[in-house]
Amino acid sequence: MRSDRIICLANSYKHDHRCVAGISLDTKKWVRLIGKQVPGCLTRKEASYRDGKEVALLDVFEAELDKECGSNCHPEDVYITGKSWRFVRSYDEISDSQLLAACIDDEPVDLEGYRDRIEICRFETKPARCSLGLNIPGDLFWWIREEKGKRKNRALFRLGRIGRIRYDLPVTDPATLNMLNLLPAGLYPDGLICGNKPTRTLITVSLSELFEGYHYKLVAGVIHLPV
């Protein structure tokens, strides 16, 4: 059991609950926080401060961690004790950008290929190198479409210094989904979503747990930094 200070880089939908992940300021490594009420995720109450406010992207918060519970597909997972989290500060000072820059993956290591999913057999004998990554997406568009009466929101972007692979991934970041839900179906450049203001967009890409034979790649956090 230990206390840790974490920069929140994802607080995304996971079924009816939440998936919170970020970089530990103590270890400089990724952690994904897991509650003990619902397997594999956090309830909204567990993902909130004592006053009921949910942890937000770029919040630095203090959490009490229990034992690690990583798996072959999610090596970063760790249980929380259930003690309320404490807000420390917003990670938005000039000096903070240096650590964020150091955490950015130049290559999409966590994505392991160009598809939007990974087969179950990939991690049966060999664990994933990582299941979370912070990336700078190139040529980013938001694709809103209707399929069989259901609305789907996806991010289209390129990653990698060599090859510039085009990805097409579902979005699970609540704040971004709230913005996209105000728009009709269509394809929108990231600049329009940002109000055409000069910004630097970072995305946290996460690998899902097993679902119908696959681990899906998700855009779990979207961060717009002023430039």
C-alpha positions in Angstrom: 0.0 0.0 0.0 1.4 3.4 -1.0 0.4 6.9 -1.8 1.1 8.2 -5.3 0.7 11.5 -7.2 -0.7 10.9 -10.7 -1.3 13.1 -13.7 -4.6 12.2 -15.2 -4.3 11.5 -18.9 -7.5 9.5 -19.4 -10.8 9.3 -17.6 -12.9 7.5 -20.2 -16.1 5.6 -20.5 -15.9 1.9 -19.7 -19.3 0.3 -20.1 -21.3 2.3 -17.5 -18.3 3.1 -15.4 -14.9 4.7 -15.8 -11.3 3.9 -16.8 -8.7 6.3 -15.2 -5.1 6.2 -16.2 -2.1 8.5 -16.1 1.6 9.0 -15.4 2.9 8.6 -11.8 5.0 11.6 -10.8 6.8 9.4 -8.4 7.8 6.5 -10.8 7.3 8.3 -14.1 5.5 5.2 -15.3 1.9 4.6 -16.5 -0.7 3.4 -14.1 -4.3 2.4 -14.7 -6.4 2.5 -11.5 -8.7 -0.4 -10.8 -11.5 -0.4 -8.2 -12.8 -3.3 -6.2 -16.5 -2.8 -6.7 -16.7 -3.6 -10.5 -14.1 -5.9 -12.1 -11.6 -4.1 -14.3 -12.7 -0.5 -13.9 -13.9 2.2 -11.5 -17.3 3.4 -10.5 -18.0 7.1 -11.0 -17.8 7.6 -7.3 -14.4 5.9 -7.1 -13.2 8.1 -10.0 -14.2 11.3 -8.1 -12.9 13.5 -5.3 -14.5 13.7 -1.9 -16.7 16.5 -3.1 -18.1 14.4 -5.9 -16.2 16.1 -8.7 -14.8 13.7 -11.2 -11.0 13.7 -11.8 -10.3 15.7 -15.0 -7.5 15.4 -17.6 -4.3 17.1 -16.5 -5.4 17.0 -12.8 -2.6 16.0 -10.5 -4.3 13.9 -7.8 -3.1 11.8 -4.9 -4.4 8.3 -4.6 -3.7 5.5 -2.2 -2.7 2.4 -4.2 -3.0 -1.2 -3.1 -1.3 -4.2 -4.8 -0.6 -4.4 -8.6 -3.0 -6.4 -10.6 -1.5 -6.2 -14.1 -2.3 -8.8 -16.8 -0.8 -9.8 -20.1 -2.9 -7.2 -21.9 -2.9 -4.6 -19.1 0.5 -4.6 -17.4 -0.1 -1.2 -15.8 -3.1 -2.0 -13.7 -3.1 -1.4 -10.0 -5.8 -1.6 -7.4 -6.9 1.4 -5.3 -7.7 1.1 -1.7 -11.0 3.0 -1.8 -9.7 6.0 0.1 -10.9 9.3 -1.5 -8.6 10.9 -4.0 -7.1 14.4 -3.2 -6.7 17.1 -5.9 -3.2 18.5 -5.8 -3.1 21.0 -8.7 -3.6 21.4 -12.5 -0.7 20.2 -14.6 -0.6 23.3 -16.8 2.5 25.2 -15.8 5.2 25.9 -18.3 7.7 23.6 -16.6 5.1 20.8 -16.7 5.2 20.6 -20.5 8.7 19.2 -20.3 7.6 16.0 -18.5 4.6 15.6 -20.8 6.9 15.9 -23.8 9.1 13.2 -22.3 6.1 10.9 -22.0 5.1 11.2 -25.7 5.7 8.1 -27.8 7.3 9.0 -31.2 6.2 5.6 -32.4 2.9 3.9 -31.7 4.3 1.1 -29.6 1.1 0.5 -27.7 -0.9 0.1 -31.0 1.1 -2.9 -32.3 0.1 -2.6 -35.9 -2.3 -0.6 -38.1 -5.6 -2.4 -37.3 -8.1 -1.1 -34.7 -8.0 -4.4 -32.7 -5.5 -7.2 -31.6 -6.4 -10.9 -31.6 -6.7 -12.7 -28.3 -3.8 -15.0 -29.2 -1.3 -12.1 -29.2 -1.1 -11.9 -25.5 -1.8 -15.5 -24.4 1.9 -16.3 -23.9 3.7 -13.0 -24.2 2.6 -9.9 -22.3 2.0 -6.6 -24.1 4.9 -4.1 -23.8 2.4 -1.5 -22.8 -1.3 -0.9 -23.2 -1.3 2.9 -22.8 0.5 5.6 -24.8 0.5 9.4 -25.2 0.8 10.4 -28.8 0.7 13.5 -31.0 -1.7 12.6 -33.8 -1.0 13.9 -37.3 -3.7 14.9 -39.8 -6.4 14.4 -37.1 -10.1 14.3 -38.0 -13.2 13.4 -36.0 -15.6 11.1 -37.9 -19.2 11.1 -36.7 -21.4 8.5 -38.4 -24.7 6.7 -38.0 -24.9 2.9 -38.4 -28.0 0.9 -37.9 -29.5 3.7 -35.8 -26.5 4.0 -33.6 -24.2 7.0 -33.5 -20.4 6.2 -33.7 -17.6 8.7 -33.0 -14.1 7.9 -34.2 -10.8 9.5 -34.5 -8.8 9.4 -37.8 -5.1 10.2 -37.6 -1.6 9.3 -38.6 1.2 8.2 -36.3 4.8 7.2 -36.6 7.9 8.9 -38.0 8.3 6.0 -40.5 5.3 4.9 -42.5 2.8 7.4 -41.1 0.2 4.7 -40.4 -3.4 5.9 -40.6 -5.5 4.8 -37.7 -9.3 4.8 -37.3 -10.2 4.3 -33.6 -13.3 4.7 -31.5 -13.4 7.6 -29.0 -14.3 7.0 -25.3 -13.2 10.4 -23.8 -16.4 11.9 -22.3 -15.5 15.6 -22.9 -14.7 15.0 -26.5 -17.9 12.9 -27.0 -19.9 15.7 -25.5 -18.6 18.1 -28.1 -19.1 15.7 -31.0 -22.6 14.9 -29.9 -23.5 18.5 -30.6 -22.6 18.1 -34.3 -24.4 16.3 -37.1 -22.9 13.3 -38.8 -19.8 14.2 -40.8 -16.1 14.5 -40.9 -14.5 17.3 -38.9 -10.9 18.6 -38.8 -9.5 18.9 -35.3 -9.0 22.6 -35.7 -12.8 23.1 -36.0 -13.4 21.2 -32.7 -10.7 23.5 -31.1 -12.6 26.6 -32.2 -9.9 27.3 -34.9 -7.5 28.4 -32.1 -3.8 27.4 -32.2 -3.6 24.3 -30.1 -1.4 21.2 -29.7 -3.5 18.1 -29.4 -2.3 15.0 -27.5 -4.2 11.7 -27.3 -4.0 8.9 -24.9 -4.5 5.6 -26.7 -5.6 2.6 -24.6 -5.9 -1.1 -25.3 -9.2 -2.5 -24.1 -9.7 -5.7 -22.2 -10.8 -8.8 -24.1 -14.2 -8.3 -25.9 -15.5 -10.9 -28.4 -12.1 -12.3 -29.1 -10.2 -9.0 -29.5 -8.5 -6.2 -27.6 -9.7 -3.0 -29.1 -7.6 0.2 -29.4 -9.4 3.3 -28.0 -8.8 7.0 -27.9 -9.3 7.3 -24.1 -8.1 10.8 -23.6 -7.9 14.0 -25.7 -5.9 16.9 -24.5 -5.8 20.3 -26.2 -2.8 22.4 -25.1 -2.5 26.1 -26.1 0.5 27.1 -28.2 
